[in-house]
């Protein structure tokens, strides 16, 4: 690989992360009932099922549990000792009275303010499971018949005909995504912190609720309580093209702000990075199927699949789950129109839901949740902490009532009255394979790498070109039981970038220098980081997040479980020079 820089991390990096530039004050410091002065920062390194929201670790931080135990007598609250997360709290539904215009920013076009706040209501009702006479089955979009299509198009047409101030109207519903995703809401009680439903464990439940209420409104408008929206099954070859029902210019399902180079019969690239690669149909299918296998099958714990914990008082964007990262974001980018200033509609969060295909896209995202839980493995389950279960959101229902719903209300689709039409899942049998048999055991692949340029312990790394880093492994040659108990993960910490910048970089493990590019079908391909443009909230602060990639299966496939270290290659694909990495290390996740 040309123009590659290689870094070596010392063994001390196993225990100590590189210090980040700034720290967000902890929930304890924000809520303390007395003056507490310290030059250290309280962190939440306490692990409640490994659902922590730790952007980085530091020797200058001390454990939040120690603080609470030590101050238990001051508070007079013994429960703080037994429950280190007693001060934690679930994210609350936003205060609509405090909604503000959303911000959309581009380096070339500047900043615009978008009014996407919902109508206010004096009354909020709590969500109750619907009553239904039979289960609704959401169909695969490419399999629907004329009768269904007539119903669906009529419903969307009626939604678009509703008065603009009706919270059930098409644009009001589209603005729900704008408000929750582009900085229109602050967290209740924390006016300096954005409420964000991406880059965390809120992603799946929020979008499930969102498309559920959209579906209920459509059913109400055509007087059919059994109506179910379609899903775009981009995970299988039969659904790789944009569904034809969305490509009729005379249909209310059509949106002119789409990439004209990606209309049917063009097949989607689930690894899309803004440029159409020269690749055969056969190789594209293999790449897509292997990518789906990796993103669903190899992510075996709640935090890896659903996303990192995000509690009240936390800064937004602690870390994406697997599906949110890829293929969710590449699909948005692939559909969005590059001719538009902000890559509208699907290519920007503020406008994404203005394209009706958004809801078919997210129906398929939602479909991945029950599929993941149905696969073998005792850890493929939902979080059990109330900080997740009691997180809440506000939506208008089919009767224009403002409804407060919690995550615990939507853990299963069946009580909501819907399931998904079954289709074949060939990606379950398309496991990535090593590019070549590995030579030798027990020696770090780093020793085989041509180290023409070695810079030790240099962070942050700005991704202007491919870089290679030797990362030490704290444990090696683990038993089968140990691997079942703990997933070995590669953690890229303090990933910083402007929120309005489209970014994608790939991560390879033990790829030899000079090889042809690694692809998703290769075991050496560990995953990617993606970002879709969104708000510049809180005074233009940069996005500061992390990427966690499971590597237990990968190391087994590469016969590298006995290695002392691995070589990690980072390859920028989109947004070169726009993202930096604060630290890289290996951890072990239990969940």
NUNU-331110 format. One record per residue: residue in one letter; x, y negated, z of N, C-alpha, C in turn. Coordinates in steps of 0.1 Angstrom, whole numbers, plus 2048, in hexadecimal, padded with zeros to 3 digits. Atoms other than C-alpha are relative to their C-alpha. Example, Ala and Ser with C-alpha at 12.3 -4.5 7.8 and 13.67 -1.06 7.14 Angstrom:
<recs>
A80980C80087B82D84E8097F4800
S7F780B80088980B8477F87F5808
</recs>
This chain:
<recs>
X80980C8008008008008097F4800
X7F880C80280F7DF7F57FD7F680B
X80280B7F78157C280C7FA80480D
X8057FB7F380F7D582C8097FD80B
X7F88037F481B7CA84E7FD80B80A
X8027F67F68207E48698047FB80E
X7FE8057F281D7DD88E80180D809
X7FF7F57F68277F48AB7FB7FB80D
X8058047F38147F28CC80880880A
X7F97F97F68287FB8EB7F7809808
X8097F77F881C8169037F87F880A
X8078087F78127FB91B7F37FB7FB
X80C8048067F77F29037F4809803
X80A7F67FD7E581190E7F87FB80D
X8078047F37DE8029317FC7F17FF
X80280F7FF7DF7DC92A7FD7FB7F2
X80480680D7CC7CA90E8077F37FF
X7FA80D8037DA7AB8FE7F67F6805
X80980A7FA7CC78C9107F97F87F5
X8088098097B077A8FD8037F2803
X7FD80E7FE7B27558F97F77FA80A
X80A8067F679274D90D7F880B806
X8097F77FA77B75E9247F27F9803
X80E8047FD75575B9287FE80280F
X8027FF7F174C75594D7F680C801
X8087F47FE73B77495B7F27FB805
X80E8037FA7167769668027FD80E
X7FE8037F172377698A8037F1801
X7FC80E7FF7347549857F57F77FD
X80B8098047157469747F57FF80B
X80C7FF7F76FD75198F8047FF80F
X7FC7FF7F271274F9AF7F97F5808
X8088097F76FF73F9CC80A7F8809
X7F78087F871F7309DB80C7FD7F8
X7F480380773F7209D080B80B801
X7F67F68007587399C580B7FC7F7
X7F580580877A72E9B880B80B7FF
X7F67F68037937459A78067FD7F3
X7FA80280D7AC74498B7FE80C7F8
X8027F48077A17669817F18007FB
X80E80080678276F96C7FA80E804
X8077F47FD7687889777FC8077F3
X8047F980B7627A395E7F780B804
X8097F57FE74A7BF95A80680E7FC
X7FA7F38047627DC9587FA80C807
X8087F57FA74B7F096E7F88077F5
X8067F880B73E80C9587F3806804
X80D7FA7FD71981395B7FD8097F4
X8037F880C7188319438087FB7F4
X7F780680B73481F92F7F87F67F8
X80880A80871A8059258057F2804
X7FB80D7FC7317E892E8007F77F4
X80080A80B7327C891B80E7F8802
X7F28067FE7587C291D8067FD7F3
X7FA80480D7667AF90080F803800
X7F27FD7FF7897B490D80380280F
X7FB7FE7F279C7BE92C80D7F8802
X7F48097FD7B87AB93D80580380E
X7FB7FF7F27CF7AE95B7FB7F5808
X80580C7F97C178C9657F1801804
X80E7FE7FD79E79A96880080A80C
X8027F57F67917AD9867F28057FF
X80D7F88027757C69887F57F9807
X80C8067FA7537B898E7FA80880C
X8047F87F574B7D59A58077FC80D
X7F88037F47677CB9BC7FB7F2806
X80580D7FB75A7A79BE7F3802808
X80C7FE7FA7377B39C680180780D
X7FE7F87F47437CC9E08067F780B
X7FA8097F77597B29F07F77F5805
X80980B7FC73E7989F17F2804805
X80D7FB7FC7227AF9FC7FB7FA80D
X8048067F37227A1A1F7FC7F27FF
X80380E80272177EA127F17FE7FB
X80D8008067027859FE7F580680A
X8097F97F86F379BA197F780A7F8
X8087F78096E87B39FD80980C7FE
X7F87F48016F57D6A017FE8077F3
X8027FA80D6E67E09E080B7FC7F6
X7F68048097027CD9CF80C80A801
X7F67F67FF71A7E79DD7FD80D7F9
X8047F38067078059D17FD7FF7F1
X80380380E6FE7F59B08087F57FA
X7F780B80571A7E299F7FA7F87F5
X80780880A7027D69857F47F9805
X80C8067FA6E97C799D7FE7F27FB
X80180E8056F07A498F7FD8007F1
X80380080E6EB7B096C7F18007FE
X80E8018036CA7AC95B7FE8017F1
X8037FE80E6B97B493A7FE7F37F9
X80380C8086B779A91E7F17FE800
X80E8047FF6967889227FB7FB7F2
X80780680C67D77F9068037F1800
X7FC80F80168575B8FA7F47F7804
X80A80A7FD67373C9057FD7F87F3
X80380680D6617308E68007F1801
X80080E7FF65E70D8F480E7FA7FE
X7F280580268470A8F28068047F3
X7FB7FD80D6877178CF8057F47F8
X7FA80C80769D7018B98038057F2
X7FD7FC80E6A670089480C809800
X7F57F78026BC71B88880B7F97F8
X7F58068076DE71387A80580A7F5
X7FA7F880A6EB72085980C7F87FA
X7F380780370F71884F8078077F5
X7F77FB80A72571C83180C7F77FE
X7F480880174971082C7FF7F77F4
X80180880D7407048097F47F6800
X80C80880171D6F680F7FD7F980D
X8038077F371F6EA8337F6807808
X80A7FA7F67046EF84D7F27FA7FD
X80E8048016DE6EE84A7F980580D
X8087FC7F56C46F08657F38057FA
X80C7F98056A770885F7F580180B
X80B7FF7F76857058717FA80E7FF
X8067F280067C72987A7FA80480D
X8067FD7F366C72689C7F18047FE
X80E7FC80264B7388A07F67F7807
X80A8087F962A7288AB80180380F
X8007FE7F16277248D17F2806804
X80C7FB7FB60D7368E58007FF80F
X8018017F26007309087FF80D807
X8027F37FA5FA75590D80980A7FA
X7F77F580561277290B7FA80D806
X8057F37FB60579690E80B80A7FF
X7F67F580061A7B59167FC80B7F6
X8037F680A61D7CF8FC7FA80D806
X8067F47FC6087EE8FE8008097F4
X7FF7F780C60C80D8E87F38007F9
X80C8018075F380D8CC7F780D801
X8087F48015D58248CA7FE8047F1
X8017FB80E5D48398AA7FA80D7FF
X8077F38025C085689C80980A7FA
X7F77F78075DC86488780E7F97FF
X7F28068026028608828017FA7F3
X7FD80680C60D84886880E8057FB
X7F37FB8056298548518057F57F6
X7FA80980964083A8428068077F4
X7FB7F880B64784681F80D7FA7FA
X7F480580766884480B7FB7F87F4
X80680A80A6638267F48008057F2
X8007FB80E66D8387D47F680B7FE
X8097F58026538537DA7F17FC801
X80E8047FE63483E7DF7F88007F3
X8097FF80C6168417C77F97F37FE
X80780C8046008277B67F67FB80B
X80A8047F65E58277D18077FA80C
X7F98067F55FE8217ED8067F27FC
X7F980C8046108067D97F57F57FF
X80A80A8015EF7F47D27FD7FA80E
X8038047F25E87F37F880B7F7805
X7F58087FB60B7E78008017F27FA
X7FF80D80660C7CB7E77F57F7804
X80B8087FB5EA7C07F18027FA80E
X7FD8047F25F47BE81580A7F5800
X7F680A8006137AA80E7FB7F37F9
X80780C8075FF7937F67F87F880A
X8098077F65E678C8128097F980B
X7F78077F660278582B8067F37FB
X7FA80C80661276C8137F57F57FE
X80B80A8025EF75B80F7FB7FA80D
X8048067F35EB7558358057F2801
X7FB80E7FD5EE73184180E800805
X7F28007FC61172684780280080F
X7FF8007F160B72186C7FB80C807
X8057F37FA5FC74387180D809803
X7F47F97FC61775788480180D7F9
X7FF7F480760E77586F8037FE7F1
X7FD80380E61576484E80E8057FC
X7F37FB80563277083880C7F8804
X7F48087FD64975383E802800810
X7FF8007F164175286480780D804
X7FA7F37FD64A77786580E8017FC
X7F280080566A7728518087F880A
X7F98097F767375686980380780E
X7FD7F97F467276E88680F805800
X7F27FC80169477C87A8097F4801
X7F880D8006A17598748027FB80F
X8008067F369974E898809809809
X7F97F77F76A776D8AA80F8027FB
X7F37FC8056C67708948097F47FC
X7F880B8046D174D88B8007F480A
X7FD8097F56D373C8AD7F47F6804
X80B8097FC6B072D8B17FC80280F
X8037FD7F26AD73D8D480D800808
X7F67FE7F66C373A8F37FB80B809
X8047F67F56C375590E7F87F880B
X8088067F46A974D9298097FF80C
X7F88027F46BC73E94680F7FC7FC
X7F28028046DC7399318007F77F3
X80280880C6D771B91A80D7FE7F8
X7F38018086FC71D90E80380C7F9
X7FE7F48066F87409027F58047F6
X8097FC80A6E874B8E27FA80D803
X8077F38006CE7678E18028067F2
X7FC7FA80D6DA77E8C67FC80F800
X8057F28006CA7A08BC8098097F7
X7F67F88076E87AB8A780C802808
X7F37FD7F970A7B98B17FE80580E
X8027FB7F26FC7CB8D07F580B800
X80A7F67FE6E47E58DD7F27FC7FE
X80E8058036C67CF8D67FC8027F1
X80380080E6C97D48B07F580A7FC
X80A7F68046B57F48AD7F27FD805
X80E8027FA6987ED8C57FA7F37FB
X80680C8056947C98B97FA8027F2
X8057FF80E6917D28947F580B7FF
X80C7F780067A7F089C7F37F8803
X80C8087FC6627D88AD7FC7F67F5
X80280A80A6667BE8927F88067F4
X8077FA80B65C7D58757F3807804
X80C7FA7FB6427E688A7F47F6800
X80B80B80062E7C588F7FD7FC7F2
X80380480E6337BC86A7F780A7FA
X8087F58056247DE8617F27FF805
X80D8017FA6077D98797F87F47FA
X80780B8065FF7B786A7FB8037F2
X8057FC80E5FE7C58477F480A801
X80B7F77FF5E77E18527F37F9804
X80B8087FC5D07C88627FA7F87F5
X80580880B5CE7B38437F98087F5
X8087F780A5C27D082D7F7809807
X80A7F87F85AD7DF84980380F800
X7FC7F28005C17FF84A80A80280C
X7F77FE7F55CF80786D80A80B7FE
X7F67F58025E182585F80A7FD7F6
X7F780480A5F581284680F800806
X7F27FF7FC61B8188488097FA7F5
X7F780680A63780483680A80B7FB
X7F67F780565081682080E7FE805
X7F28027FD67481C8278098027F3
X7F77FF80C69181880E80B80A805
X7F67F67FC6A583881380D7FF7F8
X7F38018066C782B80880A809804
X7F67F67FB6D784781B80180C7F7
X8007F48096CF8618008007FC7F2
X7FF80480E6D68617DB7F37FD7F9
X80D8038066B18617D27FC7F2803
X80480E7FD6AE83F7E280B7F67FF
X7F580A8016CF82E7D87FD7F47F9
X80480C8076BF8167C07F67F8808
X80B8087FA6AA7F97CC7F38057FC
X80C7FA8046878077CD7F87F87F6
X80780780B6747FF7AD7F47F8804
X80C8077FC6557F37BF8047F1804
X7FC80E7FD66A7D47CA8057F87F5
X7F980680C6767CC7A77F77FB7F6
X80A80580A6567C17967FE7F1803
X80180E7FD65779B7927F27FB802
X80E8047FD63179A7937FB80480D
X8057FB7F362F7AB7B48047F880C
X7FC8077F362F79B7D780B806807
X7F57FA7FA64A7B37E080D7FC7F9
X7F48058086627A27C78067F4807
X7F880C7FB67D7897D280A7FD7F6
X7F780480B6907767B880E7FE805
X7F38027FA6AD7707D080780D804
X7F87F47FE6BF7917CB80B8007F6
X7F57FF8096DF79B7BB7FC8077F3
X8057FB80D6D679F79680880C7FB
X7F77F58046F37B87927FD80D807
X8037F47F86E37D07AB7F28047FF
X80E7FC8026C07D479D80080E7FB
X8017F28056B37F77948048017F1
X7FD7F37F96C180F78880E800807
X7F38017FA6E28037987FF80780E
X7FF7F97F36EC8197B68077F880A
X7F98087F56F58097D780D807804
X7F37FC7FA71880B7E57FF7FC80F
X8028027F271380F80B80D7FB807
X7F38067FB73880480F8027F37FA
X7FE80C8087327E47FB8067F5808
X7F880A7FA74A7C88038007F37F8
X80180C80873E7AD7EB8058017F2
X7FB7FE80D74E7BB7CC7FC80E7FB
X8047F38057417D77B680C8077FB
X7F57F880475B7F17B47FE8097F4
X8017F780C76380579580180F806
X8017F37FA7588277A17F58097F8
X8097F78077478457907F3803809
X80D7FC7F972384F79A80380B80A
X7FD7F57F873086F7A88087FC80D
X7F88057F574A85E7BE7F87F7809
X8088097F87318447C97F7808809
X8097F87F871985E7D580880780B
X7F77F97F67358717E78037F680B
X7FC80A7F67408517F87F47FC809
X80B8047F871D8478037FC80B80A
X8047F57F771586A81180A80280B
X7F67FF7F673686C8237FF7F580A
X80180C7F77318498327F4803809
X80C7FE7F770E85383F80380B80A
X7FC7F67F671C87284F8097FA80B
X7F78067F673785E8607F87F780A
X80780A7F871F84386C7F5805809
X80B7FA7F870585A87A80680C809
X7FC7F37F971587C88380C7FE809
X7F48017F87378718917FE7F680C
X8028097F57288568A87F780780A
X8077F67F771D86C8C57FB7FA80D
X8058067F37158548E27F87F47FD
X80980B8026FB8398E78087F37FD
X7FA80D80371481C8E88078007F2
X7FA7FF80D7258288C87F67FE7F5
X80A80080A70582C8B57F77F4801
X80A80B7FE6ED8128C48077F3802
X7F980D7FE7077F78CD8037FE80E
X7FB8037F27187E88EB7F57F9808
X8098067F67067DC90A8007F17FF
X80280F8026F87B89097F67FD80B
X8088037F46EA7AB92A7FE7F1801
X80380E7FE6DC78A93580D7F9806
X7F48077FC6F977193880C8047F9
X7F57FC80870F7849218017F77F3
X7FF80780D71E7729027FB80A7F6
X8057F780B70E7808E280B8077F9
X7F77F880971D79A8CB80B808807
X7F67F77F972E7B38E380580B7F7
X7FB7F58097307CD8C77F58077F9
X80A7F980771C7DD8AC80080F802
X8007F28017108018AB8038047F1
X7FB7FB80D71981788D7F77FB7F4
X80980380C6FA8128767FF7F17FE
X80180E8026F77ED87D80C7FA7F8
X7F480580771B7E88718008057F2
X8007FA80E71A8008537F680C801
X80180880D70580583E7F67F4801
X80A80B7FF6EC7EB84C8057F37F9
X7FB80D8067027CD8448038007F1
X7FE80080F70F7D88227F38017F8
X80D8008076EB7DF8177FB7F17FF
X80480E8016E27BB8208087F87F6
X7F78078097007AE80D7FE8047F2
X8027FB80D6FA7C47EF7F47FB7F9
X80D8058066D67B77EA8017F17FF
X80080F8006DD7927F28057FB7F3
X7FD80680D6E177A7D580D7F7802
X7F48087FF70576D7D27FF7F27F9
X80280D8076F77507BC7FB7F6809
X8068097F76E67417DA80B7FA80A
X7F68077F76F87297F280480880B
X7FD7F87F46F57408107FE80E7FD
X8037F28046F17617FD7F2804804
X80E7FC7FD6CC7608037FB80A7F5
X8078007F36B677280880680A80A
X7FB7F57F76C379381680E7FE805
X7F28017FD6E77878178027F680C
X7FE8097F56E176F8357F580380A
X80A7FC7F66CF7778567F47F6800
X80B8097FF6BA7578557F58027F6
X8097FE80B6AA7608347FD80E7FC
X8007F28046AD7868337F18057FF
X80E7FB80068878D83C7F77F97F6
X80980680B67B7778207FF8097F4
X8017F680B6827948097F980C806
X8087F57FB6687AF80E80880D801
X7F87F47FF6827CA80980880180D
X7FA8007F36917BF82A7F980B809
X8077F77F76767D383C80180F7FC
X7FE7F280467B7F282780F804804
X7F27FE7FC6A17EF82E80080380F
X7FF7FE7F269B7EC8537F780C805
X8087F47FD68180885380A80C7FF
X7F77F580169D81F84780B7FF80B
X7F78017F46B58118627F980680C
X8077FA7F569A81987B7FF80F7FF
X8017F180269783C86D80C807804
X7F47FA7FC6BB84287580080380F
X8007FE7F26B483F89A7FB80E804
X8057F37FC69E85E89E80880B7F9
X7F87F68066B487188580C803809
X7F47FF7F76D386A89B7FD80880C
X8037FA7F46C18758BA7FC80F7FE
X8047F28026B68968AA80C8097FD
X7F47F88036DA8A18A280580680C
X7FA7F97F56ED8B98B88097F7808
X7F78087F76FF8AA8D67F87FA80C
X8088047F46F38A38FA8017F1802
X7FF80F7FE6FE87E8F87F97F87F5
X80880880A6E88758DA7F37FD806
X80C8047F86CF8648F08007F0801
X80080E7FD6C48418F98067FC80D
X7FC8057F36D282B9147F580280B
X80A7FF7F56C18309368007F4809
X80080C7F76CB80F9477F47F77FD
X80B8098016AF7F794E8047F37F9
X7FB80C8076C57DB9407FD8017F1
X8047FE80E6BD7EA91E7F18027FF
X80E7FD80169B7F89247F77F5802
X80880B7FD68D7D89328037F37F8
X7FE80C80969B7C09187F47FE7F8
X80D80380567E7AF9088017F67F4
X80180980C67379C8E87F27FB7FF
X80E8058036557888DC7FD8017F2
X8057FF80E64178F8BD7F17FD800
X80F80180261F7868AF7FB80D7FA
X8067F48056097A48A97F67FE7F5
X80A80180B5EE7AB88F7F47F7803
X80B8097FC5D57978A38057F2803
X7FA80D7FD5EC7798A68027FD80F
X7FD8017F15F27808CB80F800801
X7F28007FC6147788D980380C809
X7FE7F47F96217998E680F801805
X7F27FE7FB63F7A08FD80280F801
X7FD7F280164E7C28F680E803805
X7F37FC7FB66B7D490780580C7F8
X7F97F58076847EC8FA7FA80E804
X8057F47FC67580890F7F38047F9
X80C7FE8076558048FB8018077F3
X7FF7FB80E6648108DB80C80A7FE
X7F57F680167D82C8E27FC80B7F7
X8057F58086688448CE7F67FB7F6
X80A80580A65483E8AE7F2806802
X80D7F97FF6398578B67F67F9809
X80A8087F86288438D27FC7F37F8
X80380B8086298268B97F78047F4
X8097FC80A61583B8A18068037F2
X7FA7FE80D62E84188580C809801
X7F47F98026488588788047FE7F1
X7FB80280E65C85A8577FE80D7F8
X8017F580965586F83980E8077FF
X7F47F980066F88B8388068017F2
X7F97FE80D68988B81C80D808803
X7F37F97FE6A989F81780B7F7805
X7F58087FA6C889382A80D8077FC
X7F47FA8046E589F81580D7FB807
X7F48057FA6FD88982880480780D
X7FD7F87F46FA8A084780B80A7FD
X7F67F68047108B883380B7FB7F8
X7F680780872889F82480B7FA809
X7F68057F674489D83E80C7FB7F8
X7F480480776288883380B80A802
X7F57F680078189D82B80D7F87FF
X7F38068007A68958308057FF7F1
X7FB80180D7B888981180A80A7FC
X7F77F68037D38A281480380780E
X7FC7F97F37DE8BD82E80B7F9807
X7F68077F87F28AE84A80C809802
X7F37F87FE8178B984D8057FE80E
X7FA8017F38238C18707F67FC80A
X8098037F58138BD8928087FA80B
X7FA8067F481A8AA8B28087F47FE
X7F880C80282D88E8A27F77F57FA
X80880B80581E86C89C8017FE7F2
X80080380E8148648798087F47FD
X7F880D80282584387F80E8037FC
X7F37FD80484685587C8028027F2
X7FF7FE80E83F85D8587FE7F47F8
X80380C80783683A84F80C7F87FD
X7F580980484E82383C7FF7F3808
X80180C7F78558088568097F57FA
X7F880A8068627ED83F7FF7F3808
X80380C7F88537D28557FA80480D
X8067FC7F384E7D887A8007F580A
X80180B7F68427BE8927F880580C
X8067FA7F483B7C98B67F77F7808
X8088077F681F7BE8CC7FC7F27FC
X80480D8058137A18B67F17FF7FE
X80F8028017EF7978BC7FD7F1803
X80A7FA8097D87898B18068027F2
X7FD7FD80D7DB79788E7F67F97F7
X80980680A7CC7828728018097F3
X8017F680B7C07998568007F87F3
X7FE80680D7CE78883780480A7F6
X7FC7F58097DB7A882980080D809
X8007F47F97DD7CD83380B80080B
X7F77FF7F67EE7D38547FF80E806
X8007F27FA7F97F48658067FF80E
X7FD8017F27FB7F888A80180E806
X7FF7F47F980881589E7FA7FF80E
X8078017F47F181B8BB80280D809
X7FE7F47F87FA8328D87F3806805
X80C7F97FB7E284C8E580280480E
X7FE7FC7F27DD85090A7FF80F803
X8027F27FE7D28749078028077F3
X7FF7F880C7DA88F8EE7FD80F803
X8037F17FF7D28B48E77F580380A
X80B7FE7F67B18B18FA7F980D7FC
X8087F380279C8D18FF7F37FC7FA
X80E80280577A8D68EF7F77FA80A
X8088057F576A8CF9108037F1803
X7FC80E7FE77D8AF9157FB7F77F4
X80580880B7738A38F27F17FF800
X80E8017FE74F8AB8F97FC7F680B
X8038097F57518979198037F17FD
X7FC80D80376387990B8037FF7F1
X7FD80380E76486B8E780C7F7800
X7F480880278685D8DD7FC7F57F6
X80480B80978083A8CE80B7F77FE
X7F780B8037958208BD7F87F3802
X80780C7FD78C7FE8CA8087F47FB
X7FA80D8057947DD8B77F97F5808
X80680A7F778F7C28D18027F17FB
X7FF80F80378A79C8CE8017FE7F1
X80280380E78079D8A97FA7F27FF
X80580E80177C7788A27FF7FB7F2
X80280580D76E7678847F47F6801
X80C80980175674B87A7F48087FD
X80C7F980273375787C7FA7FF7F2
X80680280E72A74985A8088067F5
X7F77FA80A74575D8487FC80E7FE
X8027F280373E77D83680D808801
X7F47F97FE7587968417FE80F7FF
X7FF7F17FF7617BB83C80F8047FF
X7F27FA8017817CD8447FE80F804
X8017F17FE7877F384480C804809
X7F67FA7F679A80885E80380E7FB
X7FB7F38037AF82685480980580B
X7F77F97F67C183F86A8098097F9
X7F57F78057E284F8608008017F1
X7FF80080F7E084483C80F7FD7FC
X7F280280380284782C8027F47F7
X7FD80B80881282881D8028047F1
X7FF7FD80E80F8277F77F68087FA
X80A7F88057F183D7F47F57F77F8
X80B8078067D48347DE7F67FC80B
X8098057F67B88227F17F880B806
X8097F67F97A683780C7F27FC7FE
X80E80280378183B8067F880680C
X8097FA7F676384381D80080F800
X8017F180176486781180D807807
X7F47FB7FA78786B8217FF7FF810
X8008007F178C8758468087F4805
X7F780B7FB7A785A8497F87F3801
X80880C7FF78C8408447F880080D
X8067FF7F37828388687F37F7801
X80C8087FF76881D8618037F17FB
X7FF80E8057637F88597FA7F680B
X80780B7F875A7D786A7FA7F77F5
X80780980A7407C18587F97F5808
X80880C7FB73079F85E7F87FA7F5
X80980780971378F84D7FE7F2805
X80080E7FB71276984F7F47FD809
X80B8047F76FD75A86B8047F3806
X7FF80D7FA6FB73C88280E7FD806
X7F58057F87187278907FA7FA80D
X8078057F37087258B380A7FC80A
X7F78047F57167168D280C7F87FC
X7F580980372A6FA8C380A8067F6
X7F77FA80A7397108A780A80A805
X7F77F67FB74972A8BD80180B7F7
X7FE7F48097587478AA7F980C806
X8057F37FC7497698AB80C807807
X7F67F87F875D77E8C57FA80D803
X8067F37FD7557A28C480A80B7FF
X7F67F58017647C58C27FA80B7F7
X8047F58087627E48AC80580D807
X7FC7F37FA7628078BB7FD80B7F6
X8017F680A7688248A480380E806
X7FC7F37FB7668498AF80A8077F7
X7F57FA80878585C8A480280F805
X7FD7F37FC78287E8B67FF80A7F4
X8027F780B77589089780B7FD7F5
X7F780480B78C87D88080E805804
X7F27FB7FC7AC8868948008107FF
X8017F18017A08AB8948018037F1
X8007FD80E79B8AA86E80E7FD7FA
X7F28038057BE89A86980B808807
X7F67F87F87CE8B388180A7F8808
X7F780A7F97DB8968957FD7FF80F
X8048017F27CD89E8B880C801809
X7F48007F87F08A58C580A7F57FE
X7F780B8027FF8858B98017F680B
X7FE80A7F580D86B8D17F97F37FC
X80580D80480084F8BC7F98027F2
X80680080E7EC84789C8047F37F9
X7FE80C8087F282E8807F37FB7FB
X80D8068047D581787B8037F57F6
X7FF80A80B7D280485A7F47F87FF
X80B8098027BC7E68578017F97F3
X80080580E7B27DB8347F57F67FE
X80B80980279F7BB82F7FA8017F2
X8077FF80D7857BE8137F87F47FC
X80880C80377079F8178037F680C
X7FC8097F677A77F82980E801805
X7F27FE7FC79F7838288057F3807
X7FB80C7F97B176C8417F67FA809
X80A8067F97907658527FD80680E
X8037F97F479177E86E80D804807
X7F47FC7F87AA78688A7FC80B80A
X8027F57F77AE7A48A18097FD80D
X7F98037F37B879E8C680880B806
X7F97F47FB7C27C18CF7FA80D7FA
X8047F38047C07E58C580480B80A
X7FC7F67F77BF8038DC7F780C7FF
X8087F48007B18268E27F980180E
X8087FE7F379682C8FD7F980D7FF
X8087F48007808499077F27FD805
X80E8047FD75A8459087F880D804
X8087F57FB74285B91C7F17FD7FD
X80E80480172084891B7F880A808
</recs>
